[in-house]
Amino acid sequence: MSNYNTLTLEEQNGIAKITLNRPDAANALNVELARELMQAAITVSESDSVRAVILTGNGKLFCAGGDIQAFDQAGNNVGGLVKEITAYLHAAISRLTRMNAPLIVAVNGAAAGAGFSLALIGDMVLAAESAKFTMAYTGIGASPDGSSSYFLPRLIGLRRTQELMLTNRRVTAAEAEDWGMVTRVVADSELMEEAEKLAAQLAAGPRLSHGVIKRLLASTFNESLETQMEVESQGIAAMMNTADGREGINAFKAKRKPEFKL
């Protein structure tokens, strides 16, 4: 779709695939990768043709987190560097989680620090059997970023989050599935095939309805029951008034598979 130095962005049949592409640096996040991830996130979130997005990494690791070498080279300016990286990274995460298209994260290997955080943001998360997860931040005297302090307690609870963030304990893919941190664990050799199959299934669905579901679930822990039900009422009414809503009803009546366009 566009030319990037530290990631690739491809689109085919309504599915966009963003691949972190610094394999020699464990796909670690430097300013350039964080900025390009933001740019890619804006591109897919603004595209009318993208109906599902896959985020994965190139090589044996998903993402090792922040680029420690870049932090070292920044010297006394490391605080400013981190603020710049997180500005781009957090903007990317906001775009990917707020867009209508569902996001599938395919964790192809170890995910540490901000890489762990990125692994959490998917609407669906597939993990290779070899994948491992560790917060890692306090190992370098740092603290979490990349949305993990938001998503992790919601996914696995406060007690487990405290353990992972304070001790940096490694979590296997099987544990991550058992805890509800990932959707499903698949064989390493089948990861991308399964991610693409899931993306195709979601891409055939009603994109605007998917967007409403994402927004409903993003707000559910912050609203009262009555407020949440009112938002539900507004959402379903709006969806039924769309061409996709009418297509869904007509397809149901005709006992055929719907063809969603929006």
Backbone hydrogen bonds in HBPLUS format (Angstrom, degrees):
<---DONOR---> <-ACCEPTOR-->    atom                        ^
c    i                          cat <-CA-CA->   ^        H-A-AA   ^      H-
h    n   atom  resd res      DA  || num        DHA   H-A  angle D-A-AA Bond
n    s   type  num  typ     dist DA aas  dist angle  dist       angle   num
A0021-ASN N   A0006-THR O   2.75 MM  15  5.02 154.0  1.82 141.6 137.6     1
A0008-THR N   A0019-THR O   2.96 MM  11  5.18 149.6  2.05 136.4 146.2     2
A0019-THR N   A0008-THR O   2.95 MM  11  5.18 161.8  1.98 146.4 151.9     3
A0010-GLU N   A0017-LYS O   3.08 MM   7  5.25 159.3  2.12 139.3 145.4     4
A0017-LYS N   A0010-GLU O   2.76 MM   7  5.25 155.2  1.82 146.9 154.3     5
A0012-GLN N   A0015-ILE O   2.93 MM   3  5.32 157.0  1.98 142.1 147.6     6
A0015-ILE N   A0012-GLN O   2.95 MM   3  5.32 160.7  1.98 114.9 121.3     7
A0051-ARG N   A0014-GLY O   2.69 MM  37  5.15 171.2  1.70 143.3 146.5     8
A0016-ALA N   A0052-ALA O   2.97 MM  36  6.41 161.8  2.00 158.9 160.2     9
A0054-ILE N   A0016-ALA O   2.79 MM  38  6.25 156.2  1.84 156.5 164.8    10
A0018-ILE N   A0054-ILE O   2.75 MM  36  6.08 166.4  1.77 172.6 171.3    11
A0056-THR N   A0018-ILE O   2.96 MM  38  6.41 157.7  2.01 161.9 168.5    12
A0020-LEU N   A0056-THR O   2.88 MM  36  6.33 161.9  1.91 152.1 149.1    13
A0058-ASN N   A0020-LEU O   2.88 MM  38  5.94 146.8  1.99 163.3 166.6    14
A0025-ALA N   A0022-ARG O   2.87 MM   3  5.40 151.2  1.96 117.5 126.9    15
A0027-ASN N   A0022-ARG O   2.73 MM   5  4.26 163.2  1.76 133.3 128.1    16
A0026-ALA N   A0023-PRO O   3.22 MM   3  4.86 157.2  2.28 106.4 103.9    17
A0028-ALA N   A0025-ALA O   3.00 MM   3  5.79 154.9  2.06 121.1 126.9    18
A0064-ALA N   A0026-ALA O   3.01 MM  38  5.57 145.7  2.13 159.0 166.3    19
A0029-LEU N   A0065-GLY O   2.71 MM  36  5.90 162.4  1.74 150.1 156.2    20
A0067-ASP N   A0029-LEU O   2.99 MM  38  5.25 146.0  2.11 139.1 129.0    21
A0034-ALA N   A0030-ASN O   3.02 MM   4  6.14 169.8  2.03 158.7 162.0    22
A0035-ARG N   A0031-VAL O   2.88 MM   4  6.00 160.9  1.91 151.3 156.9    23
A0036-GLU N   A0032-GLU O   2.85 MM   4  6.03 162.3  1.88 151.1 156.4    24
A0037-LEU N   A0033-LEU O   2.81 MM   4  5.92 148.3  1.91 147.4 156.2    25
A0038-MET N   A0034-ALA O   3.06 MM   4  6.30 153.2  2.13 142.9 149.7    26
A0039-GLN N   A0035-ARG O   2.94 MM   4  6.28 158.8  1.98 147.7 153.8    27
A0040-ALA N   A0036-GLU O   2.85 MM   4  6.02 157.6  1.90 145.6 151.5    28
A0041-ALA N   A0037-LEU O   2.87 MM   4  6.02 156.2  1.93 145.3 152.3    29
A0042-ILE N   A0038-MET O   2.91 MM   4  6.18 156.8  1.96 152.6 158.4    30
A0043-THR N   A0039-GLN O   2.99 MM   4  6.20 157.5  2.04 144.4 150.9    31
A0044-VAL N   A0040-ALA O   2.97 MM   4  6.27 168.2  1.98 157.4 158.5    32
A0045-SER N   A0041-ALA O   2.97 MM   4  5.98 154.0  2.03 143.7 151.7    33
A0046-GLU N   A0042-ILE O   3.01 MM   4  6.03 136.2  2.21 143.6 153.3    34
A0047-SER N   A0044-VAL O   3.38 MM   3  5.14 150.4  2.48  93.5 101.8    35
A0053-VAL N   A0102-PRO O   2.98 MM  49  6.31 157.6  2.03 164.9 169.0    36
A0104-ILE N   A0053-VAL O   2.72 MM  51  6.04 168.5  1.73 165.5 169.6    37
A0055-LEU N   A0104-ILE O   2.84 MM  49  6.25 153.6  1.90 155.8 161.7    38
A0106-ALA N   A0055-LEU O   2.86 MM  51  6.09 161.5  1.89 155.3 161.5    39
A0062-PHE N   A0110-ALA O   3.03 MM  48  5.56 143.0  2.17 130.3 141.4    40
A0063-CYS N   A0110-ALA O   3.31 MM  47  6.71 159.8  2.35 151.2 156.7    41
A0112-ALA N   A0063-CYS O   3.01 MM  49  6.45 163.3  2.04 156.6 161.6    42
A0070-ALA N   A0067-ASP O   3.07 MM   3  5.36 119.5  2.46 102.3 116.4    43
A0071-PHE N   A0067-ASP O   3.03 MM   4  6.43 151.2  2.12 147.9 156.9    44
A0072-ASP N   A0068-ILE O   2.90 MM   4  6.18 156.6  1.96 150.8 156.4    45
A0073-GLN N   A0069-GLN O   2.98 MM   4  6.22 159.2  2.03 147.8 153.1    46
A0074-ALA N   A0070-ALA O   3.07 MM   4  6.18 135.4  2.27 139.7 150.6    47
A0075-GLY N   A0072-ASP O   3.21 MM   3  5.65 153.3  2.28 108.1 115.4    48
A0077-ASN N   A0074-ALA O   2.91 MM   3  5.17 155.1  1.97 137.2 134.5    49
A0078-VAL N   A0075-GLY O   3.20 MM   3  5.69 151.7  2.28 121.9 121.4    50
A0081-LEU N   A0077-ASN O   3.04 MM   4  6.36 156.2  2.10 152.2 159.7    51
A0082-VAL N   A0078-VAL O   2.90 MM   4  6.10 163.7  1.93 153.1 156.4    52
A0083-LYS N   A0079-GLY O   3.04 MM   4  6.27 153.9  2.11 144.6 151.9    53
A0084-GLU N   A0080-GLY O   3.02 MM   4  6.28 149.5  2.11 144.4 152.3    54
A0085-ILE N   A0081-LEU O   2.93 MM   4  6.25 164.6  1.95 156.4 160.3    55
A0086-THR N   A0082-VAL O   2.86 MM   4  5.99 170.8  1.87 153.4 156.4    56
A0087-ALA N   A0083-LYS O   2.96 MM   4  5.97 142.2  2.11 135.2 145.3    57
A0088-TYR N   A0084-GLU O   3.27 MM   4  6.57 160.6  2.31 150.1 152.8    58
A0089-LEU N   A0085-ILE O   2.84 MM   4  6.05 171.2  1.85 157.0 160.1    59
A0090-HIS N   A0086-THR O   2.81 MM   4  5.58 166.0  1.83 141.5 146.3    60
A0091-ALA N   A0087-ALA O   3.20 MM   4  6.17 148.6  2.31 132.4 140.8    61
A0092-ALA N   A0088-TYR O   2.93 MM   4  6.18 153.9  2.00 149.5 156.9    62
A0093-ILE N   A0089-LEU O   2.95 MM   4  6.27 160.3  1.99 152.4 157.4    63
A0094-SER N   A0090-HIS O   2.98 MM   4  6.15 158.3  2.03 144.1 149.9    64
A0095-ARG N   A0091-ALA O   3.04 MM   4  6.28 161.6  2.08 148.7 153.0    65
A0096-LEU N   A0092-ALA O   2.96 MM   4  6.18 164.1  1.98 154.8 159.3    66
A0097-THR N   A0093-ILE O   2.94 MM   4  6.04 154.1  2.01 150.0 156.4    67
A0098-ARG N   A0094-SER O   2.95 MM   4  5.87 141.9  2.09 144.0 153.5    68
A0099-MET N   A0095-ARG O   3.09 MM   4  5.91 131.2  2.34 142.9 150.7    69
A0123-ASP N   A0103-LEU O   2.79 MM  20  5.26 141.1  1.94 136.6 149.2    70
A0124-MET N   A0103-LEU O   3.20 MM  21  6.57 152.8  2.27 156.7 158.5    71
A0105-VAL N   A0124-MET O   2.99 MM  19  6.50 155.8  2.05 157.3 162.3    72
A0126-LEU N   A0105-VAL O   2.88 MM  21  6.21 154.1  1.95 158.8 167.5    73
A0107-VAL N   A0126-LEU O   2.78 MM  19  6.17 156.0  1.84 167.1 167.9    74
A0128-ALA N   A0107-VAL O   2.94 MM  21  6.11 168.8  1.95 165.9 162.5    75
A0111-ALA N   A0132-LYS O   2.81 MM  21  6.16 158.5  1.86 166.5 173.9    76
A0134-THR N   A0111-ALA O   3.13 MM  23  6.62 153.1  2.21 154.5 158.5    77
A0115-GLY N   A0112-ALA O   2.76 MM   3  4.90 139.9  1.92 145.3 136.6    78
A0113-GLY N   A0134-THR O   3.04 MM  21  6.60 141.8  2.19 146.0 156.4    79
A0113-GLY N   A0135-MET O   3.05 MM  22  4.65 120.7  2.41 102.1 118.3    80
A0116-PHE N   A0113-GLY O   2.95 MM   3  5.24 124.5  2.26 105.0 118.3    81
A0117-SER N   A0113-GLY O   3.07 MM   4  6.52 155.7  2.13 145.8 153.1    82
A0118-LEU N   A0114-ALA O   2.86 MM   4  6.10 156.5  1.92 143.6 149.0    83
A0119-ALA N   A0115-GLY O   3.04 MM   4  6.25 145.3  2.17 139.1 148.4    84
A0119-ALA N   A0116-PHE O   3.09 MM   3  5.07 119.5  2.47  94.1 109.4    85
A0120-LEU N   A0117-SER O   3.08 MM   3  5.39 148.2  2.18 106.4 115.7    86
A0121-ILE N   A0118-LEU O   3.32 MM   3  5.61 156.1  2.38 109.0 115.0    87
A0183-THR N   A0125-VAL O   2.76 MM  58  5.02 138.4  1.93 130.7 144.6    88
A0184-ARG N   A0125-VAL O   3.26 MM  59  6.77 153.6  2.33 154.9 158.4    89
A0127-ALA N   A0184-ARG O   2.97 MM  57  6.38 160.9  2.01 155.2 161.4    90
A0186-VAL N   A0127-ALA O   2.95 MM  59  6.25 156.6  2.00 152.3 158.9    91
A0131-ALA N   A0128-ALA O   2.93 MM   3  5.28 159.9  1.97 114.4 121.1    92
A0129-GLU N   A0186-VAL O   2.94 MM  57  5.85 124.6  2.25 156.3 161.3    93
A0133-PHE N   A0171-VAL O   2.90 MM  38  5.02 155.3  1.96 143.8 151.7    94
A0171-VAL N   A0133-PHE O   2.78 MM  38  5.02 160.6  1.82 147.7 154.6    95
A0139-GLY N   A0136-ALA O   3.02 MM   3  5.36 143.0  2.16 109.7 121.1    96
A0140-ILE N   A0137-TYR O   3.03 MM   3  5.88 163.7  2.06 123.1 127.2    97
A0142-ALA N   A0137-TYR O   2.97 MM   5  4.86 159.6  2.01 131.1 127.7    98
A0141-GLY N   A0138-THR O   3.09 MM   3  4.48 164.5  2.12  95.0  98.2    99
A0150-TYR N   A0147-SER O   2.96 MM   3  5.28 149.4  2.06 109.8 119.6   100
A0151-PHE N   A0147-SER O   2.98 MM   4  6.26 166.1  2.00 164.7 166.1   101
A0152-LEU N   A0148-SER O   2.93 MM   4  5.33 152.2  2.01 134.4 143.5   102
A0155-LEU N   A0151-PHE O   2.97 MM   4  6.17 139.7  2.14 151.0 163.1   103
A0155-LEU N   A0152-LEU O   3.10 MM   3  5.10 127.5  2.39  97.2 111.0   104
A0156-ILE N   A0152-LEU O   2.90 MM   4  5.99 173.4  1.90 167.7 167.8   105
A0157-GLY N   A0153-PRO O   2.88 MM   4  4.37 137.4  2.06 116.3 123.9   106
A0161-THR N   A0157-GLY O   3.23 MM   4  6.28 152.9  2.31 140.6 148.7   107
A0162-GLN N   A0158-LEU O   2.82 MM   4  6.06 159.4  1.86 158.7 163.9   108
A0163-GLU N   A0159-ARG O   3.14 MM   4  6.43 160.5  2.18 148.4 153.0   109
A0164-LEU N   A0160-ARG O   2.99 MM   4  6.27 166.5  2.01 153.0 156.0   110
A0165-MET N   A0161-THR O   2.90 MM   4  6.04 164.4  1.93 157.6 161.7   111
A0166-LEU N   A0162-GLN O   2.93 MM   4  5.84 154.7  1.99 148.6 155.2   112
A0167-THR N   A0163-GLU O   2.93 MM   4  5.70 152.5  2.01 146.8 153.1   113
A0168-ASN N   A0164-LEU O   3.02 MM   4  5.03 138.7  2.20 122.2 130.6   114
A0176-ALA N   A0172-THR O   2.91 MM   4  6.15 160.8  1.95 151.1 156.9   115
A0177-GLU N   A0173-ALA O   2.98 MM   4  6.25 148.8  2.07 147.5 155.1   116
A0178-ASP N   A0174-ALA O   2.99 MM   4  6.21 159.9  2.03 146.5 152.4   117
A0179-TRP N   A0175-GLU O   2.82 MM   4  6.03 151.8  1.90 155.6 162.8   118
A0181-MET N   A0176-ALA O   2.75 MM   5  4.91 142.6  1.89 163.9 163.8   119
A0182-VAL N   A0176-ALA O   3.26 MM   6  5.71 146.1  2.38 118.1 117.5   120
A0180-GLY N   A0177-GLU O   3.13 MM   3  5.14 146.5  2.25  99.1 109.2   121
A0190-GLU N   A0187-ALA O   2.87 MM   3  5.26 149.8  1.96 113.3 123.1   122
A0191-LEU N   A0188-ASP O   3.32 MM   3  5.42 168.3  2.33 107.9 111.4   123
A0194-GLU N   A0190-GLU O   2.90 MM   4  6.02 162.0  1.94 158.1 162.7   124
A0195-ALA N   A0191-LEU O   2.88 MM   4  6.12 155.9  1.94 150.7 158.4   125
A0196-GLU N   A0192-MET O   2.86 MM   4  5.95 162.5  1.89 149.5 153.6   126
A0197-LYS N   A0193-GLU O   2.96 MM   4  6.12 149.9  2.06 141.1 149.7   127
A0198-LEU N   A0194-GLU O   2.97 MM   4  6.14 160.8  2.00 147.6 152.3   128
A0199-ALA N   A0195-ALA O   2.86 MM   4  6.04 155.8  1.92 145.0 152.6   129
A0200-ALA N   A0196-GLU O   2.91 MM   4  6.06 153.6  1.98 143.0 149.5   130
A0201-GLN N   A0197-LYS O   3.10 MM   4  6.37 152.4  2.18 142.8 150.0   131
A0202-LEU N   A0198-LEU O   2.99 MM   4  6.29 161.9  2.02 152.8 157.1   132
A0203-ALA N   A0199-ALA O   2.75 MM   4  5.87 155.7  1.81 149.6 157.3   133
A0204-ALA N   A0200-ALA O   3.19 MM   4  6.29 135.5  2.40 137.4 146.2   134
A0205-GLY N   A0202-LEU O   2.94 MM   3  5.19 156.2  2.00 108.7 116.5   135
A0210-HIS N   A0206-PRO O   2.99 MM   4  6.33 154.5  2.06 153.8 161.9   136
A0211-GLY N   A0207-ARG O   2.98 MM   4  6.31 149.2  2.08 144.5 152.9   137
A0212-VAL N   A0208-LEU O   3.06 MM   4  6.41 151.1  2.14 145.5 152.4   138
A0213-ILE N   A0209-SER O   2.99 MM   4  6.30 161.6  2.03 152.8 157.3   139
A0214-LYS N   A0210-HIS O   2.97 MM   4  6.25 159.3  2.01 150.5 155.8   140
A0215-ARG N   A0211-GLY O   3.04 MM   4  6.31 157.2  2.10 147.3 153.0   141
A0216-LEU N   A0212-VAL O   2.85 MM   4  6.07 156.2  1.90 153.2 160.3   142
A0217-LEU N   A0213-ILE O   3.00 MM   4  6.19 164.7  2.03 154.6 157.7   143
A0218-ALA N   A0214-LYS O   3.00 MM   4  6.13 141.9  2.15 139.1 149.8   144
A0219-SER N   A0215-ARG O   3.22 MM   4  6.35 137.8  2.41 140.7 149.2   145
A0220-THR N   A0216-LEU O   3.15 MM   4  6.07 124.3  2.48 140.6 154.4   146
A0222-ASN N   A0219-SER O   2.93 MM   3  5.44 157.1  1.99 120.7 128.3   147
A0228-GLN N   A0224-SER O   2.92 MM   4  6.07 165.8  1.94 154.7 158.9   148
A0229-MET N   A0225-LEU O   2.93 MM   4  6.15 157.0  1.98 150.7 157.0   149
A0230-GLU N   A0226-GLU O   3.02 MM   4  6.21 148.5  2.12 142.3 150.7   150
A0231-VAL N   A0227-THR O   2.99 MM   4  6.31 156.2  2.04 151.0 157.2   151
A0232-GLU N   A0228-GLN O   2.92 MM   4  6.20 152.2  2.00 144.9 153.2   152
A0233-SER N   A0229-MET O   2.88 MM   4  6.12 157.0  1.93 145.4 151.3   153
A0234-GLN N   A0230-GLU O   2.97 MM   4  6.27 160.5  2.01 150.3 154.7   154
A0235-GLY N   A0231-VAL O   2.93 MM   4  6.08 156.4  1.99 146.2 153.1   155
A0236-ILE N   A0232-GLU O   2.93 MM   4  6.17 172.6  1.94 164.1 163.5   156
A0237-ALA N   A0233-SER O   3.11 MM   4  6.12 157.5  2.16 143.4 150.1   157
A0238-ALA N   A0234-GLN O   3.02 MM   4  6.13 158.7  2.07 143.5 149.5   158
A0239-MET N   A0235-GLY O   2.98 MM   4  6.24 155.6  2.04 149.7 156.7   159
A0240-MET N   A0236-ILE O   2.97 MM   4  6.13 156.1  2.03 147.0 152.7   160
A0241-ASN N   A0238-ALA O   3.24 MM   3  5.28 139.6  2.41  95.9 107.0   161
A0242-THR N   A0239-MET O   3.11 MM   3  5.35 165.5  2.13 110.1 114.2   162
A0246-ARG N   A0242-THR O   3.06 MM   4  6.44 157.6  2.11 149.6 155.2   163
A0247-GLU N   A0243-ALA O   2.85 MM   4  6.04 153.4  1.92 144.8 153.0   164
A0248-GLY N   A0244-ASP O   2.86 MM   4  6.03 152.8  1.93 145.7 152.6   165
A0249-ILE N   A0245-GLY O   3.16 MM   4  6.44 156.3  2.22 145.7 150.7   166
A0250-ASN N   A0246-ARG O   2.93 MM   4  6.15 167.1  1.95 152.5 156.3   167
A0251-ALA N   A0247-GLU O   2.84 MM   4  5.92 160.0  1.88 150.5 156.1   168
A0252-PHE N   A0248-GLY O   3.02 MM   4  6.14 152.2  2.10 139.7 147.3   169
A0253-LYS N   A0249-ILE O   2.96 MM   4  6.24 160.1  2.00 151.7 156.8   170
A0254-ALA N   A0250-ASN O   2.92 MM   4  6.11 151.0  2.01 144.1 152.5   171
A0255-LYS N   A0251-ALA O   2.88 MM   4  5.82 108.2  2.41 135.3 151.5   172
A0256-ARG N   A0251-ALA O   2.97 MM   5  5.07 167.6  1.99 144.8 148.8   173
A0255-LYS N   A0252-PHE O   3.22 MM   3  4.99 152.5  2.30  95.3 103.5   174
